[in-house]
Amino acid sequence: QVKIVNLDRTTLSRILNNLLSNALKYSSLGSTVDLTVDVESKSSTIKIQVRDRGIGIPQESQKHLFESFYRASNVNSIPGTGLGLSIVKKSVDLYQGSISVDSQIDRGTDILVQLPIQPVSD
């Protein structure tokens, strides 16, 4: 069954672009990146989950992930500005949503964004 929800295109695009860009950037060539989008009617929430099997994020770096210009200690020569996740966090906060990160070195990163939604009447 298809559900239609009302979300701002620019904000949603910002979230998806940054999460997917990071997942691809920090994954090795040929590895898989998963995107799952699920609408939960009971809680009126949309869940966006991006999971990669990339370099992972060191535990000590995880508490700083949403700070502007912060880059984890293991990114080496992978280019980036350190703005992607701070933009995602600000966008999620605008929606009064939540974001969580589960990451392990050399195993990958799993990011879950939950946003409250207003269903559109049929």
N, C-alpha and C positions, 0 to 999 in steps of 0.2 A: 504494500500500500504506500502510495506517495504522499508525503506530508509537505505542505507549503508553509514556510515560516517567514517572518519578516525580520531581516537583518540588513544592516547597512553594508552595501556592496564594497565600499572603500575599506572599511574597517575589517570586514571578513577577508578581503583580498590581502590586506597587510598581514594578518595573522597567518593565513595559509602560505603566502609567498615566503615569509621569513622562516617558518617552521620547515617547509619543504626544502628551501634553499640550504639551510643549515644541515639538514639530514643528508642531502646529497653531497654537500661540500666535504663533510667530515666522514663520509663512508668511502670504502675502497671501491675502485672500479668493478662493476659487475655484482656488487652486493645489493641486497633488496632493501627498499624503503617502503614501509606500509603506511597508508593513510586510511583511517576509518572515521566515518562521520555517521553519527547515530542520533536520532531524535527520541528523547524519552518523554512520552506524553504525560505520564504521571507527575513528573517533577517539572514539566515545561522547560526542559533543558536540551540544548544541543551539545553533544560531546564530539570533540575533534581530537583524534589521537594520531600522532606521528611517531613511528618507531623505526629506528635505523639499527644497523649492526656495524657501526663505525668505531671511531677511536675512543668514544666514551668521554666522560667528564670527571676529572679527579674530584674526590669527595671534598677536599678543601676549597675547590673552585666553585662548587655548586651553590654555596650561600651568596655568591657575588654575581650569579648569572644574569640577573635582571638589572644590573647597574650599567649605565651608559658607558661605552668604550671599554668595558671589561672583557678580556679574552682569557680563556682558561690556560693554564700553564703548559698544556701538552699540544697546543695547536701548531707549534713549530713554524714552518714556512707557509702554512695554508693562509691565503690572504683573507682579510676581513676587517671590519671596523669596530666590532664589538657593540654594534647598535641593534642587531636583529632581535634578540630576546628582550631587550629593554622596550623596543617598539611593540612587540607582542604583549608584554606585560601591561604597558600603558593602554593598549587597545582592549585587553581583557578587563582591566579595571574600569574603563569607560562603560562597559556593559555590566559592571558589578558581577563579573564572573570569577572563575578561579583557574589557576594553572599549577600543575604539579610536574615535577621532573624525577624520573628514576633512571639513573645512569651508572654504568660500571665500565671501568677502563677495559679497552679491547673487546668489549661485548656489545656496546651500543647504548643508545639513549632512547627513552620512551617519554614523550611529553603529552600530557592530557590537558586540554582546555575545555572548560565547561562554561557555557553561556546561557543565561536565562533567555527564553524566547517568548514571543507573543504569536500564537498561532493565527493564521489568516483564515477567515471564514470561507467556506466553499461557495 
